[in-house]
């Protein structure tokens, strides 16, 4: 029982409750109101992508977070891993560095291992893709500028994604076996709709910069000279001429940082008839970093096809091809970061000397010129990636379906690293350092799945069983040289001394049997079980 005070007969009461439809009731001359709310059918009928199929949200017994396309396509981000940040409970996304397109760390419900990887398993349109190609180089051959690495998933365009499901607990992820111990991220791309046709153009541009209030408040030239005069007076030695120079005023943070543009252009077409549907897209994305000489560039294309040959036989194909270029700088987690050096470099030291060369500190002999450290080295990674799958589905009987799927994920990465022999002090003794590395990561997949889904009165039974074969082969070759004659030829063959070379090849394969059963009674009582065996 409840009592409410109203102002008149025209007042309207709104009754609402989570998961139920809201109802508005006009008071009128009624003195007693009894209201019954109906269930929100949209919530109960929501379809969620799970391992090897879909389920209704109402019958889902495990922890699954869903992120729709509307939450992804409007964010100006280069990667889906960054786009899901803050949108799924229990999922922590951390960028390993500040470089655009750099390595990403994702943790589902925290870190699960001390020595092994804690990254989740990524499945794109049914294909478990390689996501651990985050090269960081060695101690003397620092490809990644510290531990930035390469975000291999940045080749997937967020605007092509229909939904992202994060399987967070053992009940939901166990059907993928031991590889899913850190969680599973299911990525489903967009499809065409029957009897419709649409062409979408999406373009945006903007800029990013480091706000003034976020920068360090450093000494200007007058303050620095006054401080150093006191220092050398206390020390009892004469101050060097460079320390007392007052005709130069350099704000090293202005020289290091910049206003960085970002631009994105996309063209997509989708549609189809009763039997055949398609979705295709072409896009270009470019993001420059707020630190000079850093940036990320991507061009990619996608084609998704679905065809119903008959009422029982269906075919589908998905293919995406991307090329991405990462221009990285020696920055975070690196011994020679320009921002680290910039905050301790004197403001009365110019960027360039009278001859137009990069100026050097004559007092602290091992200090680098921060701008030279950004402009002269080359730290570039170029990635080509192909992800595709082809599937056929045949309905044997009413509710009994057989589906076979063939998939591939191929990545080719070329990395170039060059430290010139002059104007970079810490490689001057070896006359520079150059390196080249070529990597190839190939994955093949075949899945054969038999599923049964029927309703018997107040009971619903969904049973799935399948067999999967997956093989991966990873190879890379790298070489390093020193003793370069000039800064102008940043090619490894120009080095006179071979300082190192290595090559490796890694292969693995998995044969798996898996099954899942879901039984529901009266939409109240639900039983679910997963089973999987992996042999490698």
N, C-alpha and C positions, 0 to 999 in steps of 0.2 A: 504494500500500500504506500501511496505517496500523495503529497499535497503540494500544489503549485499555485502561487498567486498570479493572476493575469490582469491586464489593464482593460480588456474589453472583449467583445464577442469575435472581433476580427483577428485576434492574436493567433499565431501559428506556432505549434510545437514541433520540433524536429527530434526524432528518435533515431539514434545510430548506435552501432556496435561493430567492433572489428570482425570482418569476414561476413557481415550481413548488409543487406540493402537498407539504406536510410529511408525513412518514411516521414512525410510532413502531414500533420493533422491540424485542421482549423478548429479552434475551440468551440465557436458558436455558442449555443445554449446548453451544451453538454456539461453535466456536473461530474460525470464519471467516464474515464477513458481507459479502454483496454486495447493495447496495440501488440500485434504479433509481427515480428520481423522475419523476412525470408532470407535464405542463404544467398550470398553473392555468387552467382553462377560463374562469373568471369574468373574468380579466384579458383573455384573448384575445378574448372575445365581447362586451366592453363596447362599446356604441354611442356614438359621439361626434358631436355636431352640428357640421357644417361648413357652408360657404357653399352655400345652396340644396340642402341634403340632409343625409344622415348617412353615416357610415362606421364600419367596425369598427376598434377601437383597434389591432388587430394589423396592419392594412394601412395605417395612417396613416403618411405619410412626412414630415409637417411638424410644427412646434412648436405644440401646442395644449394649454392648461391647462384642466381641467374642475373646476368647483365644484358639488357636488350640493346638493340642497335641505336635507339634514341639516346642512350647514355654514352655511346662511343663516337658516333659520327661527327659530333659538333666540337670535339676537343682537338685543338691543333697540336697533335702529338704524333711522333714518327712511328710508334710501336704500340701494339695492343697491350703489351705488358705494362706500359705506362698508363694506358687508357683505363685499366681496371683498378688503378690505385685509388683507394678510398671508397670503392663501390661494392666491395664484397667483405662481409664480416669475417674476421679471423685470417685475412690475407694481407700480408705485409710486403710492400713493393719498395725496394731500395735501389737507387741508381748508383752504380759503382764509381761513377765519376761525373763530371759536369759536361763532358763532350757530347754533342748531339749524336744520337745513334749508338752511344756507348753501352757497355755491358750492364745488365739488369739482374738483380737478385730478388727472387720471389720466394716467400716462405708461407706455407699454408699451415696455420696453427703452430708457428714457431719453428726453430731449428731442430731437426730430427737426428743429426749425426755430427760427430766431432771431426772425423777425418774424411768421410765420404760426402758426396753431394747431397744437399738438402733441397735441390730444385724439384718442382713437380714434373709430372709427365704431361706433355702437350700433345693433344690429338686434334688435328685439323681435318675436318670432313671425313673422319674415320681413319685417318692415317697418323699413327704415332710418329711425330717428326723429331728430328735431331734438334736439340736446343742447347747443347753444352759446348758448342764451338765458340768459346769465349777465350781466344788466345791472349796471353799476356806476355809472352816472350820469356827470355831467360835473364840472368843477372847482368850479362854483358850485351844482350841483344834485346832491348826493351821495345818490343813492337807496340805494346798497349799503353805506353806512358804510365807505368806503374801497374795497377791491376784493373784498368778500365775495361779491357777486353772489347769484344765485338758482340753486339746484341743481334744474334742471327735471326731472331723473330721480328726484327724491324723491317724485314723484307715483306711482311704481311701487312696490307693496308687496313687500318681500322674501319674505313668506310665500306669495305666489302663484307664486313662481319654482320651476320644476322643476330647472333646471340653468343654469349660466353657463359658456360656453366663451370663452376668450380666444385669438384667432388672433394669433400673435406674429411669425411670419416671413413673408417675401414669398411663399413657396410656398403658404401657407394663406390669406393675405388678398388675394392678387392677383386673385382672381375678382371682388372688389368694386371693382377699379379704383383710380384715383389717390386716391380718398377714403379708402382703406384703408391709406395709406402709414404712418399712425401706429398701425396695428393695428386689430383688430375685436373687439368684445365682443358675442357672441351670447347673447341672453336668451330662454329658452324657458319659458313658463308651464305650469302644471299642467293635466292632462287627466283626465277621468273614465275609470274602468275598467269594462269590460263585466262584466255579471252581478254587480255589487256595488253597495252603497249605503253611504255614510258621511257622517256629520255631525260636524264638528269645531268645537269651541269653544276658543279660545285667548285667555287674558287674563293680563296681568301688570301690576304697578305697582312703582314704586321711586322712589328719590331719588338725586340727584347733588349734589355740593358740591365746593368747592375745599378740599383738606385744609389744616389749620393749618400743617403743616410746609412746604407749598408757598408760603405767603404771605411777604411781606417782613417782616422784623423792624424796625419803625419806632419812632421816639422817642415816648414818652408825653408828657403835658402838662408834667410837672415837668422831664423831661430836655430838652424843647424850649425851655422858658422859660429854663432855666439856660444852654443853648447860645446862645440869642439875646441874653441879657444880656451874655455874654462877647463876642459879635460886635459889639454896639453900643458896648460899652466900648472895644474895640479900634478901632472906627471913629471914636469920639469924638463921637457924636451920641446924643441921648436916644432910648430905645426907644419906639415907638408903644404906646398903651394896649392895643391888641388883642394885641400880641405878648406882653405880660406877664400876660394873663388866665389865671387858674388854676382857675376854677370850672367849666370845661368839659373833658370828656375824650371825644373822638370818635375811634373807630376807623373810619377811612374804608373800610377793607377790609370790615369788618362791614356797613357801610351799602351798599356796592356789590354784594357777593356775597350769595347766599342759598342755602338748601337748596331745590333745584329738583325738583319732582315730574315723573315720567314715567309715562304710562299707555297701554295698548294693549288693544283689544277687537276680536276677530275671530270671525266666524261663516262657515263654509264647508260646502258640500254638494256631493258628487260621486257619480257612479254611472252607471247606464244598463244597457241590454240588449245584445243581440247587434248591433243595427243602430245604435242611437243612444246616445251618451254625453255627459255634461255635467259641468261644473265651475263652480260659482258661489261667490262670496265677497262679504262686506260687512265693512268694517273702519273703525275710528276710532283715530287715533293722536294723542297730544298730548305734547309735550316742552317743558318750560319751561327756559330757559337759566339758568345759575348767576349770570349778571349780570341785575340787575333789569330788568324790562320787555322781556325777549327771550324768544322762544319759537317753536315750530313746531306747526301744527295741520293734520291731514289726515283727510279722510273720502273713501273710495273704494269702488267696487264693480266686480266683474268677472264676465263670463259667457263661458265657452268651450263651444262645441257642436261635435260631430262626428257625422255621419250617413252610413251606408252605404246608398245607395239600391238598389244591387245589388252583385254581386261585382265589377263593373267600374267603377261610378260612385260617387264619394264626395264629400261636401260638408263644409266646416268653417267656423266663424265664431268670431272672438275679439273681444271688445269690453271696454274698461275706461274708466271715467269717474271722475275724481278732482277734488277741490277742496282746495287747500292754501293756508294763510295763513302768511306769514313776518312775524314782528314782530322788526325788527332795531334795533340800537342803534349810535350813533356810537362805534365802538371801534377794532378793529385796522386798521392802515394809514390811519387818519384823523387829521387834525390836532387833533381835539377828542375824544380818547378818555377816558372816565371813569376807567379804571384808571390811565392815565398821569398824569392830574391828581390822582387820589386819593393817590398815594404822595408827592406834594409839597405837599399841602394841610395846613396846620398842624392838629395835634390839638386845639388850644384854640379852634378855630372850630366853632360848632354847625352842625347841618344846617339848623335853622330859627331865625329870630330871634324876639324877644318877640312880634311881631305875627302869628306863624305863617307868615310868608313864608320863602322860601329865603334863608338867610344868604349874604352876599357878603364876599369878602376886601377890607378897606379899605386894605391895605398894597400887595398886588400887584393892581393894578386890572384887569388883563386875565385874571385867573385865574377860571375858572368853578367853580360849585358842582357837584361830581361827581354828586350825587344829582339835582339839577335837570336836569343834562344827560341823565340816564336817564329821568326821569319826565315831563318836559314835551314833548320832541319826539315826533313821530309819524313812523315809518319803516316802512310796512306794504306788503306785496306780496300780492295775492290771485291765485291761479292756478287756472284751469279747464282741464282737459286731457282730450281724447278720443283714444284710440288704438284702431283697429279694423282688421280685415282679414277678407275673405271669400274662400274659395278653392274650386275644384272640381277634381277629379282623375279622369281617365278612363283605364282600362287598355285600350289599343288592341289589343295583342297580349300574349302571355306575355312579361313583362320589359320591354315598351315602354309608357311612361306619359306622358300629357300633363296638365300641371297649369297652371291659370291662377289668378292671385292679384290681388285688388284691396285696397289698403290706404290708410289715412288717418291722419294725426297732426295734430291741431289743438290749439293752445294759445292761451289768452286770459289776459293778465296785466294787472291794474290795480295801479298803484303810487301810493301817497300819501305825500307828504313835507311836514312842517310844522315849522318852527322858530318858536316864539312870540316876540312882540315884547318881552316883559318877562322878566326873570330869566335870559336867555341873552345874555351880554354881546357876543359877537362878531357877532350880528345885530341888536343894539340900534340901531345907526345907521341901518339900513334898515327898522326897525320890523318885523322878522321876515322869514321867507322861507317860501313855500309852493309846492308844485308837484304836478302830477298827470300821470301818463303812462299811456296805454292802448296795449297792444301786441297784435298778432294774428299768429300764426305758423301757416301752413297748408301741409300737404304731402300730395300725392296720389301713388299708386304703382300701376302695373300691370305684372305679370310673366307671361310665358308660357314654360313650361319643358317641354322634351321630354327624357326620360331613358330610358336602356336599361341593364338590369342582368341579365346572364346568366352562367352557369357552363358551361364546355365542358371536360369532363374535369378536368385539373389546372389549367386556366386560368380566370380570372374577369375579365370585362370590364364596366366601368361607364363609360358615356358620357353626358354631360349637355350640352345646348345650350339657349340661351334668348335672349329679347329683353325688355328692360325699359324702361319709360317712367316718369320721375319728374319732378314739378314742385313747386316751393315758392314761396310768396309770403309776405313778411314786411312788415308795416306798423306804424308807431307814430306817435303824436301826443303831444307833451308841451307843457306851458305852465307858466310860473313867474310869481309875483307877489310883491311886497313891500308894505310900508306897511299892516300889519294893525292894526286898532283895538284888539283884545283877544286874550288867549290862549284865550278860550272858544269861538271859532268857527274851527276848523281846516279851513276850506273855502277853496279857491283863489279863489272869487268874492268872498270877503271882503277880499282884498288890493286896495289902491287903485292900485297902479302895476304895469303889466306889465313885468317885467324880462327876459322871453325867451319864445320859443315856437319850436317846430320840428316838422317832420313829415318822414317818409321812407317810401319804398316800395322794396323789393328783391324781384326775381323771378329765378328761374333754373330751368332744366329740363335734363334729361339723357336722351338716348336711348342705350341700351347693347346690345351684342351680347356674349355670353359663352359659354364652353364649358369643359368639363373632361373629361379622360380618365384613368381609372385601370385599369391592367392588372396582374394578379398571376399568377405562375406558381409552383405547388407551395408556396404560402404562404411562399416564401423570397425571390423576386425580384419587386420591385414597381416599376412605372413610373407616374409621375403628371405631368400637365401641365395648366396653366390658361391660358386665353386670354380677353382682354376688350378691347373697343373702346368708348370713350365719346365721344359727340358732344354738345356743350352749346351 
